[in-house]
Amino acid sequence: MTYLKTTPTRDGFFGSYGGAMLPPPLEPHFAEIRKAYDRISKSADFIRELRYIRTHFQGRPTPVSYLRNLSELCGGAQIYAKREDLNHTGAHKLNHCMGEGLLARFMGKTKLMAETGAGQHGVALATAAAYFGMECEIHMGEIDIAKEAPNVTRMKLLGAEVVPVGFGGRSLKEAVDSCFQSYIAQADHALFAIGSVVGPHPFPMMVRDFQHVVGVEAREQFLDMTGELPDMVAACVGGGSNAMGIFSGFLEDDVALYGVEPAGTSSNLGDHAASIAFGEDGDIHGFRTIVLKDANGEPAPVHTVASGLDYPGVGPEHAHLHRTGRVTYTTANDTEALNAFFELSRREGIIPALESAHAVAFAMREARANPGKSILVNMSGRGDKDIDYVTETFGFGEAL
C-alpha cells in the first residue's frame, strides 16, 4: 500500500501531527529505538519469527463473525465483527506487544515497561515479558486498578510489577507520566513499550505496523465470506491502536471508515474523552496531535466508562486522517456503550470490552439508518476484565 510506505515521514510526521519532542536524556534512547526498528522491520528473520508467534502462540488469524441476531435486532445493515477478543490474552494489544518484545530482545534489553488503562496492554506486555524471559514493570492509575481488578491479578500472576499511580486524575494520562519518569532512569536496559499509536516517533508508526495484521486479515476474510468489501468499518478510538490496525487494511479502498470516541456522560469538559470531537491542536507526551485542554491550556481531565479510552489526546495518525477527511470520527456515550455491552452479550454470546462496546453501539445506531449495507466492527477485546465493575455499578442492565 502506497500510504503505509510513505506515511509517516522519516521524522515521524503524519501531515502536521506527530514528531518526537523529547527531554535531552531520552533523545539517544529513542534514536536507538528508531535505528533498531528500521533495521529489523524488513528483516526476514524478524518477520519469520513474528509470524511464527502469531500463529503458534497468539492463535492468529482471529475470525470474522457475522452477528446475525444483533443485525436482526437493529433491522437495517448487516453487522460483522473482527474477533480480536479471541487473540491470546483477550485483546488486540498482544499484536504489538510481541513485536515490541522481539525488538527489545534484538536491542539487548532485559526489561519491558509500559502504562496501561484498562489493563489489556499491561496483561499483553506481561505476557510478552514472560515469553521472552524479561522483567516487566506496569504503571496503572489507582482508579483503573479498582475498575479493572481481574487484569491487575493477571499481570501479577504473569510476573509483572504493577506500580499504582495516585497523583492527578489517577488514570491513563498519569500512568503515562509516571512510566516516562521511571523509564528515564532505566532506559539503558529497558524498553518503554508504549501501548497505543501515541507517543514520540517511532511508536505511532511501529504500533500501527504491528497492528496492520488485523486489517490484512479482516479484508481477506470479509471478501471470502461475502464476496465484497464492507460498506463501513468501525472501531473505538482512545489512543487508537485497534482502529489503526483495522483501518490500515482498508485505507486505499472505497470503504467508509469510522472512529468512535467516548462521549462519556455529557459534552462538558471532564465528562468525556472525545479528543477529536472537542479538542484542539496541541502537544502531549512528546508528540503533536489533537488534545483536550483545560482553561490553562493543559491536558484536561477526562471521563469514560471504558478505562482504556480515558486519554485526553489521540494518536497523531488519527488527527491526520481526521484533517484529511479519510476517516470520520464520531462518538458513543456511556449509556450507549453499556446498552451495546448487554445486548451483544445476550444476543450473540459475546461479552465485549467496554472499549469495544463503543464501536458496537455505533454499529447498532447506524445499522437502522443503512438497510442493505454491511458494517464491520473491530471487536478489540473481550469483557472479562469489566464484568465485576459493570455488574457492581450498573447491575445487569435493567435500568438502562
N, C-alpha and C positions, 0 to 999 in steps of 0.2 A: 504494500500500500504506500502510495506516494506520501500521504500526510504523515504517517508514522515514521517514515525515513527522514523527513525534513523538519519535523516539529518535535521538540523544541530546537532552538538554535544551539550552537556549541556552548554558549554561556548560559543556557538554561531558560531562555525566554519563550513563552507562548504569547506571541504578539507583544503587548506591553506588560505582561504578567510573568512572575517567576523570579529567576535570578538566584543569587546567593549573597545575602548580606550577613556576614559572619563577624564575630569578635576575632581579633587577630590570633588568639591562641588556637582557634578551631580551623583557621584557613588552611594550614598544611594538611590537616587530617581529612578535610573534605576534598582537597586536591588529590590526596592519595586514593580516596574512595572513587572519585571520578576516573582517575587513571586506571585503577583496577577493573572497574566496571567496563570501561571502553575495551579493555584487553580481553576479558573473559566472555563478554556478552556475545561475541562472534566466534568463540572457541568451540570446536566440535566436541571436545571432551566435556566442557561445561554443559553444553546443550544436551549431550547424550545422558549425562548423569541426572540432570534436571528432569528429563523425560522419563527416565527410569523411576525416579522418586515419585513423580506424578502418577504413574501407572501402578507401581507396586507398593507404595506407601500411602499416598493420598486417596487412591481409589478412583482416579480420573479415567475417562471423562465422566462427569456428572450428567444425568439425563435432563432432557426437557420433558415436562409433564403437561398434558392437556387437562385443564381444570374444568371439567365438564359441568360439575354441579354448581360451581361458582358462576360459570358462564350462564347457566340456566336461571340462576337466581337474579342475575343482573339484566338478563333479557336484551342483549344487544351484541356487542362484539364478542368474539371467542377469546378466552383468556388462557395463556400458557405461562409456564414458569420454568426458568432455568434453575436447576436444583442445586445451588451451591450449599444449601443446608446439608446435602449428602456428602460434601467434601469432608475428609477426615478432620476432626475437631469441630465440625458443625458450622463452618462458615467459609467464605472466600479467602479469609485472611492467610491461611496456610500457603496459598499460591505464592505470595511474595515473601513470606517468612522463610520458606525453604530456599528460595532464591537468595535471600539475604544471608542465610546461614552458610550456603555454599560460597558466597562472596567473602564472608568473614573468614572461612577456613582458608581460602585462597590467599587472603591477606595476612594470614598468620595470627589472627585474633583468637583469643581464648574465652571471650565473654560477649554475650548479646544483651543489649539494653533496649528498653522501649517504654513509652507511655501506653496506657490503654484506657478506654472509656467504658464500653460495655463489657470489656474483659476478653472478647474474642481474639483480639490481636495479642493480648498477653498470653492467653492459652496457646495460640498458634506459635508464638515465639518461644515459649517454654518447651513446647513440643519439638521445635527445630533444635533448640539448645540440647535437649536430651538426645536427639538423633545424632547430632554432630559431636557430642561429648563436651559441651561448653557450659560455663556458668551462665546464669540468667538473672537479670535484675529488672523488675517491672514496677513502674510508678503509676499509682492509681488514686484518684480523688476519693476522699472519705465518703462522700455522698454515693459515688458509684460502687464503692466497696460494699456499702449497705444494700444497695439495689441489686447488685449482681453477685451475691454471696456464692452461688454454685461455681461461678467461674474463678473466684478467688480460691476456693478449695481445690479446683482442678490445677491452677497454677502452682500451688504449694505442693500438691501430690507429684507434679512433674519436676519438682526440684527448684523452682524459681523462688527468689526472694521478692516478696511483694512489699513495696515501700508506700505506706499511706501518706497522702498529701493533704494537709489540713489548713492550708492558707487560701485566701481569696475565696473563689466560688467553690473550691474543693471538688472540681470536676475535671473534664478533659484538658482544658487550656492550662490549668495549673499543673496537671500531671506532665504536660509537655515542658513547661517551665522548669519543674523540679528535675526531670530527667536530663535536660540540657545541662543544668548546673552540675549534676553528678557526673555526667559524661566528660565534661572538661577535664576533670582530674584523672580520668581512666582511659582517655582516647588512645593512648599508646597500645593498649592491649584489648580494647573493647570496640564494638561497632554499635552505634546507636541506630537500630533498625526501625526507622520511622514507619508508623503504622498506616499511613494513607498516602494519597498523591499530594502531600503537602511537604513543607519544609524547604530548606535550601536545595538547589541543584546539586547532585543529580537525582534526588529521591522522587520528585514528582514524575520524572521520566522513567526511572528504574522500576518503581512500583507499578506504573501503568504497563510497562513491558512485561513484567511478571504476571500481571492480571489479564493480559491480552488473550491468554488461553481460553478465558471464559467466553469472549466474543467469537473467537475462532470456532470453538465447539458449538456454541449456540447457533451460529449462522448455518453451519453444515447440518446440524440436527434438525433445525426448523425446515430447511429445504427438503431434507429427507422425509420428514413427517407429512408435510403439506404440499410440496412441490413448488412453493413460492416463499418469498421472504415475508416476515411480519410487516403489517402496516405501521405498527408503533412498537417501540421498545422503551421500557420504563425502569428506572432504578432509583432507590433512595440516595440522597446526597447529604453528607455531613462534610467530611473532608473529600470523599468521593471516589475511593478506590474501587469499590464494586461497580460503580456506574461507569468509570473509565474503562474497566475491564470489559464489560459487555458492549458499551458504545463503540469501543475500538474495532469491533468486528463489523460494524455497520456504517462507519463514518462516510464511506465513499459510495454507499448505496442510497437508493431513493426510499429511505425509511425514516419516519419521524421519530426523533429521539427526545425523551422527556426525563429530566432530573427532578426528583420530588424532595423538596426541603421540608424540615419540620416547622409547622406553624404554631406549635405549642398550644397555649390557651387563649392567646389574643395577639393582635398586631402591635401591642405596646412593647417598647424596648424592655428586655428582661423576661418577657413571657414567651419568647420563641427563639429559634436558632436558624432562621431563614436568611442567610447572609446575602445571597444574590437578590432576593426579593426586597430587602430593606437596607442593605449595606452600601458602602461606597469604597472607592479605591483606597488602599492603604497597605501598610506593612505589618506583618506579624510573623514571629518565629523565623526570621531570616529570609523571607520572600515577599513579593508584592502580589496582592490579589484583591478581592472584594471582601471587606471586613465590616462587621457590625461595630459601631463606635458609640461610646458614651459622650456626654456633654464636653468632656475634656479631650476628646479625640483618641481615647484609649480603647482597646478591645472591650466591648460591652459584656455584661453578664448575660447568660443565655438560659433558656429552659426548653426541655422537650422530655416527653415520657420515655424516649429512647436514649439511653446513656451514650451510645456510640455516635450520636448525631449532635451532641451538645458542644459544638465548637463555633467560635464567633468569626470564622473565616471559611473559605472554601479552597480547594485545590486550584492552583493558577491556571491549569488547563481548562477547568470548568469556567473560570472567569472569562477566558479567551473564547471558548465555544459559545458562551452567552453573548459576548460582544459581537461576535461574527454572525450570530443567529443560527448556527448549525444545530444547536440544542436548545429546546425550550425548557425553561425552569419554572416550576410551579410549586405548590405546597399542599400538604395534608396536615390537619391539626391532630391534637392528641386524641380527641373523641373519634375521629375518622379512623385513625390508626388502630385504636383499641377495638372498634367495631370490626375492622378487617381481620384483626388478630383472632377474634372469637369466631367469625364467620368461616374463615379458612380452616380453622381447627375443626369445626363441627361438620362442615360440608365436604371437606376434602381429606380429612385425616392428616393434615399438615399443620403443625404448630409453628408459626413463623417467629423469627426475632421481631421485636418491636420496631427495629430499624426497617427491616424488610416490609413490615406491615404498612408503612407509609406508601410504598410503591404499590402494594396490593390495593390500598384504599384508592389511589389514583386510578388504577385499572377498573375497579368496581364503579367508580364515578363516571369514567369516560366510556365504559362499555355501553352504558344505557344510551349514550348520545351517538354511538357509532355502530349501528347494526350493519352486519356484513363485513366488518373489519376484524383484524386479529391484533391482539396485544400480547407481547412477550414481556414478562416481568422478571427481573433478576431477583430470585429468592436468595438473598445474600447470606442468610443464616437461619438457623433453627432457634426456636424459642425456649429451649430447656432452661437457659440462663434467666429467663424472665418470668417463669410461671409462679414462683413464690411471691415476687413483687407484685405481679398483676393480680393474683387472687387475693392476696392480703390487702391490697389497696382498692381494688375495683370489684372484688367478688368474681362471679363467673359471667359478668356482662349483663346482669338483669336490669341494671339502672341506666344502661346506655341507650 
